[in-house]
């Protein structure tokens, strides 16, 4: 749980999966790829009934570039067709942050 | 996974727990109490190695009021003393949101 300097940006990705074996592989691959993008700060994930992944970015432009990344676009398409029952994406400006 | 009308606010609460039996009771109680607060929109949670709870609010004022709620303050104190190894709170303005 790194602490970043505000303001920065967060993408909250909330999803419900269909039953599937190979989602984990794709998710891991996308996490490795996200970490290579310019402006990437960090990521946290947990899944029970819903999965929540929060990725952190320096700017809205970095988020836009990641959204448009070609391998990520293929994964998004595959996600809609095979893996996700539903999902929600929220682009947020983090205005304040504190830790314990 | 409700969709709310932007702009709205999100509190991303990321935590790592100490081993404990009674955290679940407190977390459930706080969720019930949060839902009664003015300006509360919704909440999503998942926990694996880290726990991520995202609560959604109409305004920064609603978040501030919830932070100052007396029962919530007691729970925050108890959380620091008993339950959390570490946590992070991020106050965010949700600028864009889309669903599938």
Backbone of each chain as ProteinMPNN parsed JSONL, in Angstrom:
{"seq_chain_A": "XXXXXXXXXXXXXXXXXXXXXXXXXXXXXXXXXXXXXXXXXXXXXXXXXXXXXXXXXXXXXXXXXXXXXXXXXXXXXXXXXXXXXXXXXXXXXXXXXXXX", "coords_chain_A": {"N_chain_A": [[0.833, -1.201, 0.0], [1.356, 1.59, -1.175], [1.947, 5.084, -0.677], [0.949, 7.847, -2.488], [1.672, 11.064, -3.98], [-0.706, 13.563, -3.712], [-2.35, 15.754, -6.132], [-3.428, 12.697, -7.677], [-4.412, 10.05, -9.908], [-7.016, 7.59, -9.976], [-8.182, 4.468, -11.149], [-11.03, 2.763, -10.659], [-11.929, -0.45, -10.942], [-14.521, -2.531, -11.069], [-15.815, -5.76, -10.961], [-17.852, -8.562, -11.964], [-17.411, -11.936, -12.429], [-18.019, -14.391, -15.016], [-18.225, -17.992, -14.717], [-15.039, -19.33, -15.245], [-11.869, -20.563, -16.457], [-9.572, -19.337, -17.362], [-9.339, -16.675, -16.812], [-7.655, -15.65, -14.797], [-5.04, -15.861, -15.864], [-5.119, -13.956, -17.95], [-5.666, -11.649, -16.491], [-3.38, -11.455, -14.877], [-1.432, -11.096, -16.84], [-2.221, -8.628, -17.893], [-1.774, -7.036, -15.678], [1.012, -7.111, -15.408], [1.641, -5.857, -17.802], [0.418, -3.335, -17.482], [2.023, -2.258, -15.503], [4.234, -1.549, -16.919], [3.556, 0.717, -18.265], [3.889, 4.229, -19.089], [3.568, 6.593, -16.472], [2.236, 4.965, -14.722], [1.458, 4.183, -11.364], [0.758, 2.341, -9.323], [-0.995, -0.65, -8.117], [-3.821, -2.326, -6.702], [-5.601, -5.243, -5.737], [-8.534, -7.225, -5.055], [-10.689, -10.035, -4.706], [-13.912, -11.214, -4.062], [-17.182, -11.919, -3.915], [-17.574, -9.818, -5.702], [-15.012, -8.438, -7.781], [-12.489, -6.112, -7.111], [-10.361, -3.869, -8.532], [-7.97, -1.471, -8.107], [-6.242, 0.827, -9.89], [-3.46, 3.046, -10.057], [-2.488, 6.258, -11.219], [-0.43, 8.783, -12.772], [-1.63, 10.787, -14.287], [-4.521, 11.851, -16.226], [-4.023, 11.489, -18.866], [-2.186, 9.39, -18.931], [-3.873, 7.312, -18.142], [-5.65, 7.266, -20.273], [-3.926, 6.529, -22.365], [-3.257, 3.949, -21.535], [-5.765, 2.755, -21.663], [-6.044, 2.724, -24.411], [-4.013, 1.108, -25.277], [-2.852, -1.512, -27.341], [-2.704, -4.322, -26.802], [-4.072, -4.345, -24.441], [-6.557, -3.489, -25.316], [-7.388, -5.674, -26.825], [-7.599, -7.517, -24.76], [-9.655, -6.3, -23.31], [-11.789, -6.643, -25.059], [-11.96, -9.439, -25.227], [-12.513, -9.904, -22.566], [-15.135, -8.868, -22.355], [-16.454, -10.637, -24.018], [-15.906, -13.191, -22.971], [-15.242, -13.317, -20.173], [-16.437, -11.469, -18.287], [-19.361, -11.039, -16.401], [-20.474, -8.663, -15.66], [-19.264, -5.279, -15.461], [-17.754, -2.322, -14.009], [-16.303, 0.804, -14.575], [-14.505, 3.374, -13.119], [-13.27, 6.58, -13.3], [-11.153, 8.488, -11.428], [-10.214, 11.401, -9.573], [-7.819, 11.617, -7.148], [-8.063, 13.317, -4.288], [-7.303, 13.565, -1.682], [-5.331, 11.788, 0.667], [-4.543, 9.431, 3.139], [-2.647, 7.485, 5.515], [-2.334, 4.649, 7.727]], "CA_chain_A": [[0.0, 0.0, 0.0], [2.174, 2.791, -1.292], [1.266, 6.374, -0.591], [1.383, 8.701, -3.59], [1.495, 12.49, -3.702], [-1.923, 14.095, -4.347], [-3.383, 14.914, -6.728], [-3.119, 11.675, -8.666], [-5.656, 9.509, -10.453], [-7.289, 6.177, -9.715], [-9.23, 3.792, -11.908], [-11.661, 1.698, -9.884], [-12.515, -1.423, -11.864], [-15.303, -3.473, -10.272], [-16.33, -6.724, -11.937], [-18.377, -9.879, -11.599], [-16.964, -12.876, -13.468], [-18.663, -15.659, -15.36], [-17.312, -19.096, -14.387], [-14.015, -19.464, -16.296], [-10.579, -21.002, -15.94], [-8.386, -18.667, -17.876], [-9.334, -15.249, -16.513], [-6.481, -15.322, -13.987], [-3.892, -15.675, -16.766], [-5.247, -12.673, -18.639], [-5.562, -10.577, -15.49], [-1.963, -11.341, -14.503], [-0.713, -10.534, -17.982], [-2.557, -7.202, -17.98], [-1.129, -6.329, -14.563], [2.416, -6.968, -15.794], [1.688, -4.876, -18.895], [0.064, -2.02, -16.913], [3.185, -1.77, -14.746], [5.227, -1.03, -17.875], [3.066, 1.932, -18.927], [4.283, 5.522, -18.512], [2.588, 7.218, -15.58], [1.66, 3.984, -13.794], [1.979, 4.338, -10.006], [0.581, 1.15, -8.495], [-2.271, -1.361, -8.289], [-4.273, -3.207, -5.614], [-6.743, -6.058, -6.169], [-9.114, -8.269, -4.211], [-11.922, -10.562, -5.291], [-14.792, -12.199, -3.416], [-18.306, -11.948, -4.863], [-17.121, -8.889, -6.745], [-13.596, -8.129, -7.807], [-12.182, -4.684, -7.165], [-8.972, -3.543, -8.825], [-7.73, -0.026, -8.178], [-4.917, 1.165, -10.415], [-3.124, 4.444, -9.763], [-1.828, 6.863, -12.371], [0.006, 10.175, -12.585], [-2.431, 11.754, -15.039], [-5.607, 11.315, -17.053], [-3.438, 11.082, -20.15], [-1.618, 8.043, -18.732], [-5.014, 6.381, -18.116], [-6.153, 7.194, -21.659], [-2.953, 5.733, -23.133], [-3.4, 2.546, -21.129], [-7.037, 2.276, -22.229], [-5.888, 2.559, -25.865], [-2.946, 0.118, -25.549], [-3.466, -2.493, -28.25], [-2.903, -5.618, -26.123], [-5.119, -4.117, -23.454], [-7.828, -3.413, -26.059], [-7.751, -7.06, -27.149], [-8.039, -8.118, -23.491], [-10.97, -5.729, -22.977], [-12.78, -7.277, -25.933], [-12.056, -10.821, -24.754], [-13.194, -9.815, -21.268], [-16.58, -8.709, -22.571], [-17.01, -11.827, -24.675], [-15.709, -14.461, -22.262], [-14.985, -13.386, -18.735], [-17.211, -10.634, -17.369], [-20.815, -10.935, -16.389], [-20.696, -7.211, -15.654], [-18.187, -4.514, -14.831], [-17.903, -0.866, -13.894], [-15.022, 1.513, -14.564], [-14.662, 4.746, -12.613], [-12.04, 7.373, -13.382], [-11.246, 9.354, -10.243], [-9.103, 12.242, -9.117], [-7.626, 11.427, -5.71], [-7.822, 14.665, -3.772], [-6.7, 13.482, -0.356], [-4.943, 10.413, 0.947], [-3.768, 9.264, 4.365], [-2.378, 6.081, 5.817], [-2.02, 4.266, 9.112]], "C_chain_A": [[0.862, 1.243, 0.0], [1.309, 4.034, -1.127], [1.832, 7.264, -1.689], [1.041, 10.15, -3.252], [0.247, 12.997, -4.435], [-1.589, 15.394, -5.066], [-2.808, 13.882, -7.675], [-4.447, 11.056, -9.074], [-5.786, 8.018, -10.151], [-8.35, 5.68, -10.683], [-9.755, 2.661, -11.037], [-12.374, 0.788, -10.875], [-13.198, -2.495, -11.016], [-15.93, -4.465, -11.234], [-16.912, -7.962, -11.282], [-18.048, -10.809, -12.76], [-18.022, -13.917, -13.791], [-17.724, -16.776, -14.885], [-16.329, -19.279, -15.551], [-12.686, -19.855, -15.688], [-9.444, -20.045, -16.257], [-8.366, -17.156, -17.599], [-8.069, -14.838, -15.772], [-5.245, -15.055, -14.838], [-3.936, -14.303, -17.429], [-5.053, -11.519, -17.66], [-4.105, -10.361, -15.081], [-1.149, -10.676, -15.61], [-0.974, -9.022, -18.092], [-1.907, -6.409, -16.846], [0.351, -6.094, -14.874], [2.558, -5.855, -16.842], [1.395, -3.458, -18.377], [1.274, -1.399, -16.212], [4.276, -1.183, -15.642], [4.803, 0.305, -18.489], [3.63, 3.192, -18.275], [3.163, 6.064, -17.611], [1.888, 6.252, -14.646], [2.291, 4.162, -12.416], [1.882, 3.06, -9.175], [-0.764, 0.502, -8.741], [-2.544, -2.221, -7.057], [-5.498, -3.965, -6.106], [-7.233, -6.963, -5.062], [-10.395, -8.737, -4.879], [-12.62, -11.482, -4.313], [-15.993, -12.346, -4.353], [-18.026, -11.027, -6.042], [-15.607, -8.783, -6.668], [-13.425, -6.626, -7.882], [-10.692, -4.545, -7.45], [-8.871, -2.032, -8.902], [-6.325, 0.171, -8.731], [-4.711, 2.666, -10.278], [-2.224, 5.002, -10.851], [-1.481, 8.321, -12.087], [-0.948, 11.181, -13.2], [-3.558, 11.053, -15.79], [-5.062, 10.82, -18.394], [-2.836, 9.67, -20.054], [-2.733, 6.988, -18.746], [-5.545, 6.168, -19.532], [-5.214, 6.326, -22.516], [-3.061, 4.243, -22.805], [-4.7, 1.955, -21.701], [-6.884, 1.944, -23.72], [-4.785, 1.564, -26.246], [-3.532, -1.084, -26.29], [-3.69, -3.863, -27.579], [-4.007, -5.517, -25.068], [-6.496, -4.062, -24.132], [-8.324, -4.824, -26.427], [-8.288, -7.764, -25.885], [-9.417, -7.592, -23.08], [-12.076, -6.419, -23.774], [-13.049, -8.719, -25.486], [-12.801, -10.878, -23.408], [-14.701, -9.725, -21.435], [-17.198, -9.988, -23.133], [-16.99, -13.058, -23.762], [-15.794, -14.393, -20.747], [-15.986, -12.655, -17.842], [-18.712, -10.815, -17.529], [-21.193, -9.457, -16.41], [-19.448, -6.536, -15.11], [-18.515, -3.027, -14.815], [-16.506, -0.268, -13.84], [-15.281, 2.937, -14.09], [-13.305, 5.446, -12.623], [-12.126, 8.469, -12.325], [-9.998, 10.201, -10.073], [-8.973, 12.07, -7.612], [-7.198, 12.761, -5.114], [-7.099, 14.638, -2.431], [-6.404, 12.029, -0.055], [-4.208, 10.388, 2.27], [-3.677, 7.793, 4.737], [-2.194, 5.892, 7.32], [-1.13, 3.04, 9.038]], "O_chain_A": [[1.074, 1.872, 1.037], [0.109, 4.027, -1.402], [3.047, 7.418, -1.807], [0.234, 10.426, -2.365], [0.159, 12.87, -5.656], [-0.649, 16.083, -4.671], [-1.836, 14.14, -8.384], [-5.501, 11.504, -8.622], [-4.795, 7.291, -10.083], [-9.303, 6.395, -10.995], [-9.028, 1.721, -10.714], [-13.307, 1.207, -11.56], [-12.533, -3.271, -10.33], [-16.523, -4.056, -12.232], [-16.511, -8.354, -10.187], [-18.357, -10.518, -13.915], [-18.827, -14.28, -12.934], [-16.538, -16.523, -14.672], [-16.743, -19.371, -16.706], [-12.401, -19.521, -14.538], [-8.471, -19.953, -15.508], [-7.49, -16.443, -18.088], [-7.476, -13.803, -16.076], [-4.489, -14.124, -14.561], [-2.939, -13.583, -17.469], [-4.367, -10.541, -17.959], [-3.651, -9.223, -14.954], [-0.301, -9.82, -15.359], [-0.057, -8.243, -18.352], [-1.534, -5.25, -17.028], [0.877, -5.007, -14.631], [3.468, -5.028, -16.775], [2.048, -2.498, -18.787], [1.522, -0.197, -16.305], [5.13, -0.423, -15.185], [5.602, 0.956, -19.162], [3.829, 3.231, -17.061], [1.981, 5.997, -17.949], [1.037, 6.662, -13.857], [3.511, 4.278, -12.301], [2.796, 2.729, -8.419], [-1.587, 1.034, -9.487], [-1.626, -2.77, -6.449], [-6.339, -3.404, -6.809], [-6.451, -7.418, -4.228], [-11.097, -7.962, -5.528], [-12.015, -12.418, -3.789], [-15.844, -12.843, -5.469], [-18.211, -11.39, -7.203], [-15.005, -9.01, -5.619], [-14.132, -5.947, -8.626], [-9.861, -5.047, -6.694], [-9.591, -1.388, -9.664], [-5.341, -0.259, -8.127], [-5.655, 3.452, -10.369], [-1.322, 4.325, -11.344], [-2.131, 8.996, -11.288], [-1.074, 12.302, -12.706], [-3.551, 9.835, -15.966], [-5.574, 9.863, -18.975], [-2.964, 8.866, -20.977], [-2.555, 5.901, -19.296], [-5.848, 5.046, -19.937], [-5.672, 5.492, -23.296], [-2.967, 3.392, -23.689], [-4.729, 0.813, -22.159], [-7.508, 1.012, -24.227], [-4.646, 1.218, -27.419], [-4.579, -1.607, -25.911], [-4.736, -4.485, -27.765], [-4.764, -6.46, -24.837], [-7.483, -4.54, -23.573], [-9.517, -5.119, -26.348], [-9.278, -8.494, -25.93], [-10.245, -8.343, -22.566], [-13.142, -6.737, -23.248], [-14.196, -9.155, -25.381], [-13.604, -11.778, -23.159], [-15.455, -10.414, -20.747], [-18.311, -10.369, -22.772], [-17.922, -13.863, -23.769], [-16.344, -15.289, -20.107], [-16.345, -13.148, -16.772], [-19.255, -10.752, -18.632], [-22.129, -9.059, -17.104], [-18.668, -7.151, -14.384], [-19.416, -2.551, -15.505], [-15.631, -0.777, -13.14], [-16.168, 3.62, -14.601], [-12.333, 4.971, -12.036], [-13.055, 9.276, -12.327], [-8.885, 9.779, -10.385], [-9.918, 12.348, -6.874], [-6.113, 13.266, -5.399], [-6.374, 15.571, -2.086], [-7.142, 11.138, -0.474], [-3.339, 11.226, 2.51], [-4.504, 6.974, 4.337], [-1.938, 6.837, 8.066], [-0.72, 2.512, 10.071]]}, "seq_chain_B": "XXXXXXXXXXXXXXXXXXXXXXXXXXXXXXXXXXXXXXXXXXXXXXXXXXXXXXXXXXXXXXXXXXXXXXXXXXXXXXXXXXXXXXXXXXXXXXXXXXXX", "coords_chain_B": {"N_chain_B": [[-23.619, -3.547, -8.45], [-24.193, -0.551, -8.812], [-24.799, 2.252, -10.965], [-23.855, 5.565, -10.727], [-24.615, 9.088, -10.999], [-22.261, 11.188, -12.474], [-20.631, 14.293, -11.418], [-19.525, 12.398, -8.574], [-18.511, 11.188, -5.344], [-15.882, 9.086, -4.092], [-14.685, 6.952, -1.554], [-11.834, 5.253, -1.158], [-10.9, 2.585, 0.653], [-8.287, 0.863, 1.777], [-6.966, -1.99, 3.271], [-4.907, -3.923, 5.51], [-5.312, -6.638, 7.577], [-4.685, -7.501, 11.029], [-4.438, -10.804, 12.52], [-7.624, -11.74, 13.636], [-10.781, -12.251, 15.314], [-13.102, -10.758, 15.505], [-13.344, -8.706, 13.725], [-15.035, -8.806, 11.485], [-17.654, -8.511, 12.522], [-17.595, -5.831, 13.394], [-17.074, -4.533, 10.994], [-19.359, -5.172, 9.513], [-21.313, -3.9, 11.048], [-20.552, -1.226, 10.754], [-21.004, -0.937, 8.048], [-23.783, -1.144, 7.856], [-24.428, 1.109, 9.335], [-23.244, 3.167, 7.824], [-24.848, 3.125, 5.578], [-27.072, 4.42, 6.473], [-26.425, 7.06, 6.528], [-26.785, 10.522, 5.517], [-26.478, 11.303, 2.084], [-25.115, 9.033, 1.363], [-24.315, 6.716, -1.186], [-23.601, 4.118, -2.076], [-21.849, 0.927, -1.675], [-18.991, -1.204, -2.093], [-17.169, -4.205, -1.521], [-14.223, -6.223, -1.145], [-12.03, -8.829, -0.087], [-8.806, -10.152, -0.081], [-5.527, -10.813, 0.133], [-5.153, -8.093, 0.664], [-7.734, -5.891, 1.807], [-10.287, -4.222, 0.079], [-12.419, -1.579, 0.234], [-14.844, 0.286, -1.3], [-16.606, 3.138, -0.869], [-19.407, 5.126, -1.789], [-20.4, 8.492, -2.336], [-22.483, 11.443, -2.216], [-21.31, 13.929, -1.881], [-18.417, 15.834, -0.708], [-18.945, 16.807, 1.782], [-20.762, 14.996, 2.865], [-19.056, 12.815, 3.178], [-17.278, 13.842, 5.062], [-19.01, 14.194, 7.25], [-19.656, 11.547, 7.783], [-17.126, 10.588, 8.492], [-16.855, 11.902, 10.901], [-18.863, 10.883, 12.437], [-20.006, 9.602, 15.521], [-20.132, 6.891, 16.44], [-18.766, 5.728, 14.38], [-16.299, 6.917, 14.722], [-15.447, 5.753, 17.107], [-15.211, 3.138, 16.208], [-13.159, 3.498, 14.351], [-11.015, 4.087, 16.049], [-10.835, 1.733, 17.542], [-10.261, 0.036, 15.447], [-7.655, 0.857, 14.738], [-6.318, 0.151, 17.066], [-6.833, -2.592, 17.39], [-7.476, -4.076, 15.002], [-6.3, -3.392, 12.457], [-3.377, -3.889, 10.604], [-2.282, -2.176, 8.792], [-3.523, 0.663, 6.96], [-5.065, 2.523, 4.252], [-6.543, 5.509, 3.217], [-8.367, 7.014, 0.692], [-9.632, 9.887, -0.727], [-11.76, 10.616, -3.278], [-12.722, 12.247, -6.319], [-15.107, 11.233, -8.532], [-14.876, 11.303, -11.855], [-15.617, 10.234, -14.258], [-17.585, 7.534, -15.409], [-18.352, 4.25, -16.414], [-20.232, 1.377, -17.525], [-20.511, -2.181, -18.087]], "CA_chain_B": [[-22.819, -2.493, -9.059], [-25.025, 0.555, -9.293], [-24.132, 3.348, -11.658], [-24.299, 6.842, -10.185], [-24.439, 10.186, -11.947], [-21.052, 11.975, -12.172], [-19.587, 13.873, -10.49], [-19.821, 11.99, -7.206], [-17.254, 10.992, -4.613], [-15.595, 7.722, -3.632], [-13.638, 6.741, -0.561], [-11.184, 3.952, -1.315], [-10.302, 2.195, 1.927], [-7.49, -0.342, 1.543], [-6.44, -2.357, 4.594], [-4.369, -5.248, 5.836], [-5.75, -6.95, 8.938], [-4.027, -8.44, 11.945], [-5.347, -11.933, 12.767], [-8.645, -11.353, 14.623], [-12.069, -12.897, 15.077], [-14.298, -9.929, 15.613], [-13.366, -7.603, 12.767], [-16.213, -8.934, 10.616], [-18.809, -7.917, 13.201], [-17.492, -4.377, 13.374], [-17.181, -4.083, 9.601], [-20.774, -5.256, 9.132], [-22.049, -2.854, 11.766], [-20.224, 0.065, 10.129], [-21.656, -0.873, 6.733], [-25.197, -0.835, 8.127], [-24.497, 2.497, 9.806], [-22.906, 4.045, 6.689], [-26.01, 3.175, 4.676], [-28.071, 5.328, 7.044], [-25.933, 8.44, 6.508], [-27.195, 11.373, 4.391], [-25.496, 11.414, 1.008], [-24.531, 7.727, 1.031], [-24.834, 6.186, -2.453], [-23.425, 2.669, -2.219], [-20.564, 0.408, -1.184], [-18.525, -2.5, -2.613], [-16.017, -4.688, -0.75], [-13.634, -7.544, -1.374], [-10.8, -8.984, 0.682], [-7.925, -11.325, -0.159], [-4.399, -10.371, 0.975], [-5.613, -6.777, 1.123], [-9.165, -5.626, 1.677], [-10.597, -2.941, -0.571], [-13.817, -1.165, 0.339], [-15.093, 1.571, -1.942], [-17.934, 3.683, -0.573], [-19.752, 6.204, -2.727], [-21.065, 9.579, -1.62], [-22.937, 12.562, -3.055], [-20.512, 15.152, -1.699], [-17.335, 15.784, 0.285], [-19.533, 17.079, 3.095], [-21.315, 13.719, 3.348], [-17.904, 12.003, 3.616], [-16.784, 14.451, 6.302], [-19.97, 13.867, 8.314], [-19.487, 10.116, 8.123], [-15.858, 10.453, 9.211], [-17.017, 12.458, 12.252], [-19.921, 10.145, 13.159], [-19.402, 9.194, 16.792], [-19.931, 5.428, 16.477], [-17.716, 5.447, 13.409], [-15.028, 7.342, 15.332], [-15.076, 4.708, 18.061], [-14.765, 1.995, 15.393], [-11.85, 3.847, 13.773], [-10.027, 3.962, 17.113], [-10.725, 0.289, 17.797], [-9.591, -0.515, 14.273], [-6.211, 1.126, 14.851], [-5.746, -0.566, 18.212], [-7.017, -4.049, 17.393], [-7.732, -4.838, 13.778], [-5.528, -3.103, 11.244], [-1.92, -3.81, 10.536], [-2.075, -0.911, 8.081], [-4.596, 1.013, 6.034], [-4.932, 3.734, 3.44], [-7.836, 6.106, 2.862], [-8.233, 7.965, -0.414], [-10.868, 10.613, -1.027], [-11.681, 10.79, -4.733], [-13.84, 12.745, -7.112], [-15.295, 10.356, -9.688], [-15.128, 12.223, -12.956], [-16.227, 9.516, -15.37], [-17.966, 6.189, -14.987], [-19.126, 3.498, -17.404], [-20.485, 0.0, -17.114], [-20.833, -3.197, -19.097]], "C_chain_B": [[-23.704, -1.422, -9.674], [-24.172, 1.558, -10.041], [-24.718, 4.657, -11.128], [-23.966, 7.937, -11.183], [-23.204, 11.011, -11.557], [-21.388, 13.459, -12.176], [-20.17, 13.416, -9.156], [-18.476, 11.649, -6.56], [-17.118, 9.544, -4.157], [-14.529, 7.778, -2.547], [-13.102, 5.329, -0.772], [-10.459, 3.646, -0.01], [-9.616, 0.846, 1.715], [-6.851, -0.732, 2.865], [-5.853, -3.753, 4.613], [-4.693, -5.493, 7.303], [-4.687, -7.707, 9.719], [-4.944, -9.653, 12.063], [-6.342, -11.532, 13.868], [-9.976, -12.008, 14.287], [-13.204, -11.91, 14.889], [-14.321, -8.753, 14.637], [-14.631, -7.627, 11.911], [-17.457, -8.299, 11.218], [-18.771, -6.4, 13.116], [-17.683, -3.842, 11.952], [-18.643, -4.103, 9.138], [-21.598, -4.154, 9.779], [-21.804, -1.491, 11.109], [-20.876, 0.184, 8.754], [-23.137, -0.529, 6.884], [-25.35, 0.637, 8.492], [-24.211, 3.485, 8.658], [-24.118, 4.226, 5.771], [-27.102, 4.12, 5.17], [-27.663, 6.795, 6.941], [-26.506, 9.217, 5.321], [-26.084, 11.411, 3.339], [-24.787, 10.121, 0.657], [-25.157, 7.199, -0.26], [-24.721, 4.67, -2.549], [-22.064, 2.24, -1.706], [-20.266, -0.943, -1.843], [-17.295, -2.91, -1.816], [-15.511, -6.015, -1.268], [-12.349, -7.613, -0.565], [-10.094, -10.263, 0.277], [-6.721, -10.977, 0.729], [-4.685, -8.987, 1.548], [-7.129, -6.742, 1.005], [-9.336, -4.28, 1.006], [-12.091, -2.695, -0.377], [-13.935, 0.19, -0.333], [-16.5, 2.008, -1.55], [-18.148, 4.928, -1.424], [-20.662, 7.213, -2.049], [-21.426, 10.708, -2.582], [-21.994, 13.758, -3.01], [-19.386, 14.92, -0.707], [-17.879, 16.007, 1.688], [-20.112, 15.792, 3.698], [-20.194, 12.811, 3.87], [-17.379, 12.508, 4.957], [-17.712, 14.102, 7.475], [-19.848, 12.411, 8.751], [-18.193, 9.896, 8.9], [-16.001, 10.888, 10.675], [-18.101, 11.755, 13.067], [-19.336, 9.464, 14.404], [-19.167, 7.674, 16.885], [-18.819, 5.003, 15.516], [-16.342, 5.828, 13.972], [-14.523, 6.303, 16.335], [-14.533, 3.487, 17.307], [-13.391, 2.258, 14.774], [-10.744, 3.645, 14.802], [-9.742, 2.492, 17.413], [-9.979, -0.398, 16.649], [-8.088, -0.345, 14.365], [-5.583, 0.295, 15.96], [-5.747, -2.077, 18.006], [-6.922, -4.72, 16.032], [-6.735, -4.623, 12.642], [-4.036, -3.164, 11.466], [-1.542, -2.506, 9.837], [-3.332, -0.6, 7.274], [-4.289, 2.295, 5.292], [-6.33, 4.209, 3.098], [-7.593, 7.116, 1.754], [-9.593, 8.567, -0.74], [-10.792, 11.055, -2.484], [-12.936, 11.444, -5.293], [-13.962, 11.852, -8.348], [-15.739, 11.23, -10.864], [-15.848, 11.542, -14.117], [-16.501, 8.103, -14.92], [-18.708, 5.51, -16.131], [-19.196, 2.037, -17.02], [-20.658, -0.891, -18.338], [-21.691, -4.235, -18.412]], "O_chain_B": [[-23.933, -1.39, -10.884], [-22.977, 1.696, -9.783], [-25.936, 4.828, -11.088], [-23.152, 7.751, -12.088], [-23.114, 11.483, -10.424], [-22.328, 13.868, -12.857], [-21.162, 13.96, -8.671], [-17.426, 11.812, -7.181], [-18.108, 8.869, -3.875], [-13.586, 8.565, -2.627], [-13.817, 4.343, -0.591], [-9.529, 4.351, 0.381], [-10.271, -0.174, 1.501], [-6.249, 0.116, 3.524], [-6.244, -4.633, 3.847], [-4.391, -4.667, 8.164], [-3.892, -8.455, 9.15], [-6.127, -9.55, 11.738], [-5.933, -11.037, 14.918], [-10.267, -12.286, 13.124], [-14.169, -12.201, 14.183], [-15.209, -7.903, 14.706], [-15.226, -6.583, 11.647], [-18.223, -7.632, 10.523], [-19.774, -5.758, 12.807], [-18.36, -2.837, 11.737], [-19.107, -3.183, 8.464], [-22.466, -3.552, 9.146], [-22.733, -0.703, 10.932], [-21.258, 1.278, 8.34], [-23.674, 0.281, 6.129], [-26.265, 1.319, 8.031], [-24.872, 4.518, 8.548], [-24.38, 5.316, 5.262], [-27.949, 4.565, 4.396], [-28.466, 7.681, 7.233], [-26.697, 8.652, 4.245], [-24.905, 11.536, 3.668], [-23.948, 10.1, -0.244], [-26.378, 7.225, -0.418], [-25.633, 4.007, -3.042], [-21.23, 3.072, -1.347], [-21.178, -1.724, -2.116], [-16.468, -2.066, -1.471], [-16.281, -6.834, -1.768], [-11.663, -6.609, -0.374], [-10.695, -11.337, 0.284], [-6.87, -10.858, 1.945], [-4.493, -8.733, 2.737], [-7.724, -7.467, 0.209], [-8.63, -3.32, 1.315], [-12.92, -3.511, -0.779], [-13.22, 1.129, 0.015], [-17.475, 1.326, -1.864], [-17.216, 5.671, -1.732], [-21.566, 6.854, -1.295], [-20.778, 10.907, -3.61], [-21.887, 14.511, -3.978], [-19.39, 13.941, 0.039], [-17.353, 15.469, 2.663], [-19.966, 15.538, 4.894], [-20.361, 12.124, 4.877], [-17.076, 11.728, 5.86], [-17.244, 13.758, 8.56], [-19.927, 12.093, 9.937], [-18.159, 9.115, 9.851], [-15.363, 10.329, 11.568], [-18.237, 12.01, 14.263], [-18.286, 8.825, 14.33], [-18.119, 7.235, 17.357], [-18.053, 4.077, 15.78], [-15.35, 5.142, 13.726], [-13.328, 6.013, 16.401], [-13.537, 2.885, 17.707], [-12.561, 1.353, 14.684], [-9.68, 3.109, 14.492], [-8.592, 2.066, 17.523], [-9.17, -1.299, 16.869], [-7.331, -1.281, 14.105], [-4.466, -0.204, 15.822], [-4.801, -2.765, 18.389], [-6.356, -5.806, 15.912], [-6.369, -5.571, 11.947], [-3.504, -2.565, 12.4], [-0.601, -1.822, 10.24], [-4.108, -1.498, 6.948], [-3.383, 3.047, 5.65], [-7.197, 3.414, 2.735], [-6.717, 7.973, 1.866], [-10.566, 7.857, -0.992], [-9.876, 11.777, -2.877], [-14.048, 11.225, -4.811], [-13.012, 11.734, -9.123], [-16.825, 11.81, -10.858], [-16.591, 12.18, -14.863], [-15.739, 7.534, -14.139], [-19.588, 6.111, -16.748], [-18.345, 1.522, -16.293], [-20.911, -0.428, -19.45], [-22.103, -5.209, -19.042]]}, "name": "protein", "num_of_chains": 2, "seq": "XXXXXXXXXXXXXXXXXXXXXXXXXXXXXXXXXXXXXXXXXXXXXXXXXXXXXXXXXXXXXXXXXXXXXXXXXXXXXXXXXXXXXXXXXXXXXXXXXXXXXXXXXXXXXXXXXXXXXXXXXXXXXXXXXXXXXXXXXXXXXXXXXXXXXXXXXXXXXXXXXXXXXXXXXXXXXXXXXXXXXXXXXXXXXXXXXXXXXXXX"}
